[in-house]
Amino acid sequence: MKNDPTALPRSLEFTGGLVLILAEAAEQAARRGMRAVRHRYRKRIGATLRPGGNTPLWNELVKQAQPYLRRRGSKAQLARLLNLPRQRVHDCLKAESACLDAERALLLMCWVAACQQKQPFLR
């Protein structure tokens, strides 16, 4: 064993063992810390994005749609186009308490673009 290149001198055996123990403890502490951080910022399953300051693109889309929703019956027609209840359209575009899913948001975007070009939107 005297010729073993990985063997530590007797004076360093205790220190080397202590370093290994401290390294393992530091690694475990780091893992526990990351688990706590990951858990704190993890979204709840099923949590949806709410309109507000975090949704500037949605806010702009709603702002662009507002002028075309003033005419009587326009919200009901849009609700039929989006295959949603009229109240849900109100929640998304007027009350700003909900967002549409991706497919319906894209439909709304196409509807706004068609309205801006004064063309009928046919689905």
C-alpha positions as CSV (number, residue, x, y, z in Angstrom):
1,M,0.0,0.0,0.0
2,K,3.0,2.3,0.3
3,N,3.2,2.6,-3.5
4,D,-0.5,3.5,-3.9
5,P,-0.6,7.0,-5.5
6,T,-4.1,7.7,-4.2
7,A,-3.2,7.1,-0.6
8,L,-3.1,10.1,1.7
9,P,-0.3,10.7,4.1
10,R,-1.3,9.9,7.7
11,S,-1.3,13.6,8.7
12,L,-3.9,14.4,6.0
13,E,-6.2,11.4,6.5
14,F,-8.3,13.0,9.1
15,T,-8.5,16.3,7.2
16,G,-9.4,14.5,3.9
17,G,-12.2,12.7,5.7
18,L,-13.5,15.9,7.2
19,V,-13.4,17.6,3.8
20,L,-15.5,14.8,2.3
21,I,-18.1,14.9,5.1
22,L,-18.3,18.7,4.7
23,A,-18.7,18.5,0.9
24,E,-21.5,15.9,1.3
25,A,-23.2,18.1,3.9
26,A,-22.9,21.2,1.6
27,E,-24.3,19.3,-1.3
28,Q,-27.3,18.1,0.7
29,A,-28.0,21.6,2.0
30,A,-27.9,23.0,-1.5
31,R,-30.4,20.4,-2.7
32,R,-32.7,21.2,0.2
33,G,-32.4,24.9,-0.6
34,M,-33.2,24.4,-4.3
35,R,-36.2,22.3,-3.4
36,A,-37.5,25.1,-1.3
37,V,-36.9,27.7,-4.0
38,R,-38.4,25.5,-6.7
39,H,-41.5,24.9,-4.5
40,R,-42.0,28.6,-3.8
41,Y,-42.1,29.7,-7.4
42,R,-43.9,26.7,-8.8
43,K,-47.4,27.4,-10.1
44,R,-50.3,25.4,-8.9
45,I,-51.5,22.8,-11.3
46,G,-54.4,24.4,-13.3
47,A,-53.5,27.9,-12.3
48,T,-54.2,30.3,-15.1
49,L,-52.7,33.5,-16.1
50,R,-54.8,36.5,-15.0
51,P,-54.9,39.7,-17.0
52,G,-53.0,42.6,-15.6
53,G,-49.5,44.1,-15.7
54,N,-48.0,40.7,-16.5
55,T,-50.0,40.3,-19.7
56,P,-49.1,43.3,-22.0
57,L,-49.9,41.5,-25.2
58,W,-53.3,40.5,-24.0
59,N,-54.0,44.0,-22.8
60,E,-53.1,45.4,-26.2
61,L,-55.4,42.9,-27.9
62,V,-58.3,43.8,-25.7
63,K,-57.6,47.5,-26.3
64,Q,-57.6,46.9,-30.1
65,A,-60.9,44.9,-29.9
66,Q,-62.8,47.5,-27.8
67,P,-63.9,49.8,-30.6
68,Y,-65.5,46.9,-32.5
69,L,-67.5,45.7,-29.5
70,R,-69.6,48.9,-29.1
71,R,-72.3,48.1,-31.6
72,R,-75.3,46.3,-30.3
73,G,-75.0,42.6,-30.6
74,S,-71.3,42.6,-31.5
75,K,-70.3,40.8,-28.3
76,A,-72.9,38.1,-28.9
77,Q,-71.7,37.6,-32.4
78,L,-68.1,37.4,-31.2
79,A,-69.2,34.9,-28.5
80,R,-70.8,32.7,-31.2
81,L,-67.6,32.9,-33.3
82,L,-65.4,32.0,-30.3
83,N,-68.0,29.3,-29.2
84,L,-68.2,30.8,-25.7
85,P,-71.0,32.1,-23.6
86,R,-71.5,35.8,-23.9
87,Q,-70.7,36.3,-20.2
88,R,-67.3,34.7,-20.7
89,V,-66.5,37.1,-23.5
90,H,-67.6,39.9,-21.1
91,D,-65.2,38.5,-18.4
92,C,-62.3,38.5,-20.8
93,L,-62.8,41.7,-22.7
94,K,-64.7,44.1,-20.4
95,A,-64.3,43.0,-16.8
96,E,-60.7,41.9,-17.5
97,S,-60.9,39.1,-15.0
98,A,-60.0,36.2,-17.3
99,C,-58.0,35.4,-20.5
100,L,-59.0,33.3,-23.4
101,D,-57.2,30.1,-24.3
102,A,-54.6,30.2,-27.0
103,E,-56.8,29.0,-29.9
104,R,-59.6,31.5,-29.0
105,A,-57.1,34.3,-28.5
106,L,-55.7,33.7,-32.0
107,L,-59.3,33.7,-33.4
108,L,-59.9,37.0,-31.6
109,M,-56.7,38.4,-33.1
110,C,-57.9,37.4,-36.6
111,W,-61.3,38.9,-35.9
112,V,-59.8,42.2,-34.8
113,A,-57.5,42.2,-37.9
114,A,-60.5,41.6,-40.2
115,C,-62.5,44.4,-38.5
116,Q,-59.6,46.8,-38.9
117,Q,-59.5,46.0,-42.6
118,K,-63.3,46.3,-42.8
119,Q,-63.7,42.8,-44.1
120,P,-66.1,40.2,-42.8
121,F,-64.4,37.5,-40.8
122,L,-65.5,34.1,-42.0
123,R,-64.4,31.1,-40.1
